[in-house]
């Protein structure tokens, strides 16, 4: 039964995976300078170096990770409590 369900979902999942994978690849190539919108391709990580040195970006990253960790911990605690109660 599970195999049949997976096979039925495959035609919908494959195009979604291809589109998301292609978009991620284009963004990665563009952000590293390998596929610029204008000019010659020049591999560089300067953009990431500039972002790493910006305190606002670092603070935002810390807040994002803290929120993600808190949400995950809350979901884990509630899920575990509900699983044990059942």
N, CA, C and O atoms as a GROMACS GRO file, in nm:
protein
  344
    1UNK      N    1   0.081  -0.119   0.000
    1UNK     CA    2   0.000   0.000   0.000
    1UNK      C    3   0.086   0.127   0.000
    1UNK      O    4   0.057   0.221  -0.073
    2UNK      N    5   0.191   0.129   0.081
    2UNK     CA    6   0.278   0.246   0.087
    2UNK      C    7   0.352   0.268  -0.045
    2UNK      O    8   0.370   0.382  -0.089
    3UNK      N    9   0.392   0.159  -0.106
    3UNK     CA   10   0.465   0.170  -0.233
    3UNK      C   11   0.373   0.231  -0.340
    3UNK      O   12   0.416   0.314  -0.420
    4UNK      N   13   0.248   0.187  -0.339
    4UNK     CA   14   0.152   0.238  -0.438
    4UNK      C   15   0.127   0.388  -0.416
    4UNK      O   16   0.120   0.465  -0.511
    5UNK      N   17   0.115   0.428  -0.290
    5UNK     CA   18   0.094   0.568  -0.258
    5UNK      C   19   0.213   0.652  -0.302
    5UNK      O   20   0.197   0.760  -0.359
    6UNK      N   21   0.334   0.600  -0.276
    6UNK     CA   22   0.454   0.672  -0.318
    6UNK      C   23   0.460   0.685  -0.470
    6UNK      O   24   0.496   0.790  -0.522
    7UNK      N   25   0.425   0.580  -0.540
    7UNK     CA   26   0.426   0.586  -0.686
    7UNK      C   27   0.321   0.684  -0.739
    7UNK      O   28   0.344   0.751  -0.840
    8UNK      N   29   0.207   0.693  -0.672
    8UNK     CA   30   0.104   0.788  -0.715
    8UNK      C   31   0.147   0.932  -0.689
    8UNK      O   32   0.108   1.022  -0.764
    9UNK      N   33   0.226   0.955  -0.585
    9UNK     CA   34   0.273   1.090  -0.554
    9UNK      C   35   0.391   1.132  -0.641
    9UNK      O   36   0.417   1.252  -0.655
   10UNK      N   37   0.461   1.038  -0.697
   10UNK     CA   38   0.582   1.067  -0.773
   10UNK      C   39   0.563   1.169  -0.885
   10UNK      O   40   0.646   1.259  -0.898
   11UNK      N   41   0.459   1.160  -0.967
   11UNK     CA   42   0.442   1.260  -1.074
   11UNK      C   43   0.427   1.403  -1.023
   11UNK      O   44   0.459   1.497  -1.095
   12UNK      N   45   0.378   1.420  -0.902
   12UNK     CA   46   0.365   1.554  -0.847
   12UNK      C   47   0.493   1.600  -0.780
   12UNK      O   48   0.527   1.718  -0.785
   13UNK      N   49   0.564   1.508  -0.718
   13UNK     CA   50   0.684   1.545  -0.642
   13UNK      C   51   0.805   1.571  -0.730
   13UNK      O   52   0.888   1.656  -0.697
   14UNK      N   53   0.818   1.500  -0.840
   14UNK     CA   54   0.936   1.515  -0.926
   14UNK      C   55   0.946   1.657  -0.984
   14UNK      O   56   1.053   1.718  -0.976
   15UNK      N   57   0.839   1.711  -1.043
   15UNK     CA   58   0.853   1.849  -1.095
   15UNK      C   59   0.882   1.952  -0.985
   15UNK      O   60   0.959   2.046  -1.006
   16UNK      N   61   0.821   1.934  -0.869
   16UNK     CA   62   0.845   2.027  -0.759
   16UNK      C   63   0.992   2.020  -0.718
   16UNK      O   64   1.057   2.123  -0.698
   17UNK      N   65   1.045   1.899  -0.705
   17UNK     CA   66   1.186   1.882  -0.667
   17UNK      C   67   1.279   1.942  -0.773
   17UNK      O   68   1.379   2.004  -0.739
   18UNK      N   69   1.246   1.923  -0.900
   18UNK     CA   70   1.329   1.979  -1.007
   18UNK      C   71   1.328   2.132  -1.006
   18UNK      O   72   1.433   2.194  -1.021
   19UNK      N   73   1.211   2.192  -0.989
   19UNK     CA   74   1.202   2.338  -0.989
   19UNK      C   75   1.277   2.395  -0.869
   19UNK      O   76   1.354   2.490  -0.884
   20UNK      N   77   1.255   2.339  -0.750
   20UNK     CA   78   1.323   2.388  -0.631
   20UNK      C   79   1.474   2.366  -0.640
   20UNK      O   80   1.552   2.451  -0.599
   21UNK      N   81   1.514   2.252  -0.693
   21UNK     CA   82   1.657   2.224  -0.709
   21UNK      C   83   1.722   2.318  -0.809
   21UNK      O   84   1.833   2.367  -0.786
   22UNK      N   85   1.654   2.345  -0.919
   22UNK     CA   86   1.709   2.437  -1.019
   22UNK      C   87   1.720   2.579  -0.963
   22UNK      O   88   1.819   2.647  -0.986
   23UNK      N   89   1.617   2.622  -0.891
   23UNK     CA   90   1.621   2.756  -0.833
   23UNK      C   91   1.733   2.769  -0.732
   23UNK      O   92   1.804   2.870  -0.729
   24UNK      N   93   1.750   2.669  -0.650
   24UNK     CA   94   1.858   2.670  -0.551
   24UNK      C   95   1.994   2.672  -0.620
   24UNK      O   96   2.084   2.744  -0.577
   25UNK      N   97   2.009   2.596  -0.726
   25UNK     CA   98   2.135   2.593  -0.800
   25UNK      C   99   2.167   2.727  -0.865
   25UNK      O  100   2.281   2.773  -0.859
   26UNK      N  101   2.067   2.790  -0.925
   26UNK     CA  102   2.088   2.921  -0.989
   26UNK      C  103   2.126   3.025  -0.884
   26UNK      O  104   2.216   3.106  -0.906
   27UNK      N  105   2.059   3.022  -0.770
   27UNK     CA  106   2.092   3.117  -0.663
   27UNK      C  107   2.233   3.093  -0.610
   27UNK      O  108   2.306   3.189  -0.584
   28UNK      N  109   2.272   2.969  -0.594
   28UNK     CA  110   2.407   2.938  -0.546
   28UNK      C  111   2.512   2.984  -0.646
   28UNK      O  112   2.615   3.041  -0.608
   29UNK      N  113   2.489   2.959  -0.775
   29UNK     CA  114   2.584   3.003  -0.877
   29UNK      C  115   2.593   3.155  -0.884
   29UNK      O  116   2.701   3.211  -0.898
   30UNK      N  117   2.479   3.222  -0.875
   30UNK     CA  118   2.479   3.367  -0.881
   30UNK      C  119   2.545   3.431  -0.760
   30UNK      O  120   2.614   3.531  -0.773
   31UNK      N  121   2.524   3.373  -0.641
   31UNK     CA  122   2.579   3.433  -0.520
   31UNK      C  123   2.730   3.413  -0.508
   31UNK      O  124   2.796   3.486  -0.434
   32UNK      N  125   2.784   3.316  -0.578
   32UNK     CA  126   2.929   3.293  -0.574
   32UNK      C  127   3.000   3.354  -0.695
   32UNK      O  128   3.121   3.338  -0.710
   33UNK      N  129   2.925   3.423  -0.782
   33UNK     CA  130   2.985   3.490  -0.895
   33UNK      C  131   3.007   3.401  -1.016
   33UNK      O  132   3.068   3.446  -1.114
   34UNK      N  133   2.961   3.278  -1.013
   34UNK     CA  134   2.983   3.187  -1.126
   34UNK      C  135   2.881   3.207  -1.238
   34UNK      O  136   2.904   3.165  -1.351
   35UNK      N  137   2.768   3.271  -1.207
   35UNK     CA  138   2.667   3.299  -1.309
   35UNK      C  139   2.609   3.438  -1.283
   35UNK      O  140   2.492   3.449  -1.246
   36UNK      N  141   2.688   3.543  -1.303
   36UNK     CA  142   2.638   3.677  -1.275
   36UNK      C  143   2.534   3.722  -1.378
   36UNK      O  144   2.535   3.676  -1.492
   37UNK      N  145   2.445   3.812  -1.337
   37UNK     CA  146   2.345   3.864  -1.429
   37UNK      C  147   2.411   3.953  -1.534
   37UNK      O  148   2.366   3.958  -1.649
   38UNK      N  149   2.519   4.022  -1.496
   38UNK     CA  150   2.589   4.113  -1.586
   38UNK      C  151   2.739   4.093  -1.567
   38UNK      O  152   2.786   4.082  -1.454
   39UNK      N  153   2.814   4.088  -1.675
   39UNK     CA  154   2.959   4.079  -1.665
   39UNK      C  155   3.012   3.938  -1.679
   39UNK      O  156   2.938   3.842  -1.702
   40UNK      N  157   3.143   3.928  -1.663
   40UNK     CA  158   3.212   3.800  -1.676
   40UNK      C  159   3.203   3.720  -1.545
   40UNK      O  160   3.206   3.777  -1.436
   41UNK      N  161   3.192   3.588  -1.557
   41UNK     CA  162   3.192   3.506  -1.436
   41UNK      C  163   3.327   3.513  -1.365
   41UNK      O  164   3.432   3.494  -1.427
   42UNK      N  165   3.322   3.539  -1.238
   42UNK     CA  166   3.444   3.545  -1.157
   42UNK      C  167   3.413   3.484  -1.020
   42UNK      O  168   3.342   3.546  -0.940
   43UNK      N  169   3.465   3.364  -0.992
   43UNK     CA  170   3.435   3.299  -0.864
   43UNK      C  171   3.484   3.383  -0.746
   43UNK      O  172   3.601   3.422  -0.740
   44UNK      N  173   3.393   3.411  -0.654
   44UNK     CA  174   3.429   3.490  -0.536
   44UNK      C  175   3.332   3.461  -0.422
   44UNK      O  176   3.216   3.426  -0.444
   45UNK      N  177   3.382   3.474  -0.304
   45UNK     CA  178   3.298   3.462  -0.184
   45UNK      C  179   3.290   3.595  -0.111
   45UNK      O  180   3.259   3.599   0.008
   46UNK      N  181   3.318   3.705  -0.181
   46UNK     CA  182   3.321   3.838  -0.120
   46UNK      C  183   3.187   3.875  -0.058
   46UNK      O  184   3.182   3.937   0.048
   47UNK      N  185   3.079   3.837  -0.122
   47UNK     CA  186   2.947   3.868  -0.068
   47UNK      C  187   2.928   3.804   0.069
   47UNK      O  188   2.877   3.867   0.162
   48UNK      N  189   2.969   3.678   0.080
   48UNK     CA  190   2.953   3.608   0.208
   48UNK      C  191   3.047   3.666   0.314
   48UNK      O  192   3.012   3.671   0.432
   49UNK      N  193   3.166   3.708   0.273
   49UNK     CA  194   3.258   3.772   0.368
   49UNK      C  195   3.200   3.902   0.420
   49UNK      O  196   3.210   3.932   0.539
   50UNK      N  197   3.140   3.980   0.332
   50UNK     CA  198   3.079   4.107   0.373
   50UNK      C  199   2.962   4.083   0.468
   50UNK      O  200   2.946   4.154   0.567
   51UNK      N  201   2.881   3.982   0.439
   51UNK     CA  202   2.769   3.950   0.527
   51UNK      C  203   2.816   3.898   0.662
   51UNK      O  204   2.757   3.931   0.765
   52UNK      N  205   2.922   3.819   0.663
   52UNK     CA  206   2.974   3.764   0.789
   52UNK      C  207   3.028   3.874   0.879
   52UNK      O  208   3.027   3.859   1.001
   53UNK      N  209   3.075   3.984   0.821
   53UNK     CA  210   3.130   4.093   0.900
   53UNK      C  211   3.024   4.193   0.947
   53UNK      O  212   3.056   4.282   1.026
   54UNK      N  213   2.901   4.180   0.901
   54UNK     CA  214   2.795   4.274   0.938
   54UNK      C  215   2.728   4.231   1.068
   54UNK      O  216   2.670   4.123   1.074
   55UNK      N  217   2.736   4.313   1.172
   55UNK     CA  218   2.676   4.275   1.301
   55UNK      C  219   2.525   4.255   1.294
   55UNK      O  220   2.471   4.171   1.366
   56UNK      N  221   2.455   4.329   1.210
   56UNK     CA  222   2.310   4.314   1.199
   56UNK      C  223   2.274   4.176   1.144
   56UNK      O  224   2.177   4.115   1.188
   57UNK      N  225   2.351   4.129   1.048
   57UNK     CA  226   2.325   3.997   0.990
   57UNK      C  227   2.352   3.889   1.094
   57UNK      O  228   2.276   3.793   1.108
   58UNK      N  229   2.462   3.905   1.168
   58UNK     CA  230   2.494   3.808   1.274
   58UNK      C  231   2.385   3.805   1.380
   58UNK      O  232   2.344   3.698   1.424
   59UNK      N  233   2.339   3.922   1.423
   59UNK     CA  234   2.233   3.928   1.523
   59UNK      C  235   2.105   3.863   1.471
   59UNK      O  236   2.037   3.790   1.544
   60UNK      N  237   2.072   3.888   1.346
   60UNK     CA  238   1.954   3.827   1.286
   60UNK      C  239   1.965   3.676   1.279
   60UNK      O  240   1.867   3.604   1.301
   61UNK      N  241   2.085   3.628   1.249
   61UNK     CA  242   2.108   3.484   1.243
   61UNK      C  243   2.092   3.421   1.381
   61UNK      O  244   2.033   3.314   1.394
   62UNK      N  245   2.143   3.488   1.483
   62UNK     CA  246   2.130   3.436   1.620
   62UNK      C  247   1.984   3.430   1.661
   62UNK      O  248   1.940   3.331   1.719
   63UNK      N  249   1.908   3.536   1.631
   63UNK     CA  250   1.766   3.538   1.666
   63UNK      C  251   1.691   3.429   1.590
   63UNK      O  252   1.607   3.359   1.648
   64UNK      N  253   1.721   3.413   1.462
   64UNK     CA  254   1.654   3.309   1.381
   64UNK      C  255   1.683   3.170   1.436
   64UNK      O  256   1.592   3.088   1.448
   65UNK      N  257   1.808   3.144   1.469
   65UNK     CA  258   1.843   3.012   1.524
   65UNK      C  259   1.780   2.990   1.661
   65UNK      O  260   1.738   2.878   1.691
   66UNK      N  261   1.773   3.094   1.743
   66UNK     CA  262   1.710   3.080   1.874
   66UNK      C  263   1.561   3.051   1.860
   66UNK      O  264   1.507   2.967   1.933
   67UNK      N  265   1.493   3.119   1.768
   67UNK     CA  266   1.351   3.094   1.746
   67UNK      C  267   1.328   2.952   1.692
   67UNK      O  268   1.234   2.884   1.734
   68UNK      N  269   1.412   2.910   1.601
   68UNK     CA  270   1.399   2.776   1.546
   68UNK      C  271   1.422   2.671   1.654
   68UNK      O  272   1.349   2.571   1.660
   69UNK      N  273   1.522   2.691   1.740
   69UNK     CA  274   1.549   2.596   1.848
   69UNK      C  275   1.434   2.593   1.948
   69UNK      O  276   1.395   2.486   1.994
   70UNK      N  277   1.379   2.710   1.983
   70UNK     CA  278   1.268   2.714   2.077
   70UNK      C  279   1.144   2.646   2.020
   70UNK      O  280   1.076   2.571   2.090
   71UNK      N  281   1.114   2.672   1.894
   71UNK     CA  282   1.000   2.607   1.830
   71UNK      C  283   1.015   2.457   1.821
   71UNK      O  284   0.920   2.382   1.843
   72UNK      N  285   1.136   2.413   1.790
   72UNK     CA  286   1.163   2.270   1.782
   72UNK      C  287   1.150   2.205   1.919
   72UNK      O  288   1.091   2.097   1.931
   73UNK      N  289   1.204   2.269   2.021
   73UNK     CA  290   1.194   2.214   2.157
   73UNK      C  291   1.049   2.208   2.202
   73UNK      O  292   1.008   2.109   2.264
   74UNK      N  293   0.972   2.311   2.172
   74UNK     CA  294   0.831   2.312   2.210
   74UNK      C  295   0.754   2.202   2.137
   74UNK      O  296   0.674   2.131   2.199
   75UNK      N  297   0.777   2.188   2.009
   75UNK     CA  298   0.710   2.083   1.932
   75UNK      C  299   0.749   1.945   1.982
   75UNK      O  300   0.666   1.855   1.989
   76UNK      N  301   0.876   1.927   2.015
   76UNK     CA  302   0.922   1.799   2.068
   76UNK      C  303   0.857   1.768   2.202
   76UNK      O  304   0.814   1.655   2.226
   77UNK      N  305   0.850   1.867   2.290
   77UNK     CA  306   0.790   1.845   2.422
   77UNK      C  307   0.641   1.814   2.410
   77UNK      O  308   0.592   1.721   2.474
   78UNK      N  309   0.569   1.891   2.328
   78UNK     CA  310   0.426   1.866   2.312
   78UNK      C  311   0.400   1.733   2.243
   78UNK      O  312   0.309   1.659   2.282
   79UNK      N  313   0.478   1.703   2.141
   79UNK     CA  314   0.461   1.575   2.072
   79UNK      C  315   0.490   1.457   2.162
   79UNK      O  316   0.418   1.357   2.159
   80UNK      N  317   0.594   1.466   2.241
   80UNK     CA  318   0.627   1.359   2.334
   80UNK      C  319   0.518   1.342   2.440
   80UNK      O  320   0.480   1.230   2.473
   81UNK      N  321   0.470   1.455   2.491
   81UNK     CA  322   0.363   1.448   2.593
   81UNK      C  323   0.236   1.386   2.535
   81UNK      O  324   0.172   1.303   2.601
   82UNK      N  325   0.201   1.425   2.414
   82UNK     CA  326   0.082   1.367   2.352
   82UNK      C  327   0.100   1.219   2.318
   82UNK      O  328   0.007   1.140   2.330
   83UNK      N  329   0.219   1.182   2.278
   83UNK     CA  330   0.247   1.041   2.245
   83UNK      C  331   0.241   0.954   2.369
   83UNK      O  332   0.189   0.843   2.365
   84UNK      N  333   0.294   1.006   2.478
   84UNK     CA  334   0.293   0.928   2.602
   84UNK      C  335   0.154   0.924   2.666
   84UNK      O  336   0.122   0.829   2.738
   85UNK      N  337   0.072   1.025   2.640
   85UNK     CA  338  -0.063   1.028   2.695
   85UNK      C  339  -0.156   0.931   2.622
   85UNK      O  340  -0.256   0.886   2.678
   86UNK      N  341  -0.125   0.901   2.500
   86UNK     CA  342  -0.213   0.814   2.420
   86UNK      C  343  -0.201   0.669   2.456
   86UNK      O  344  -0.269   0.584   2.397
   0.00000   0.00000   0.00000
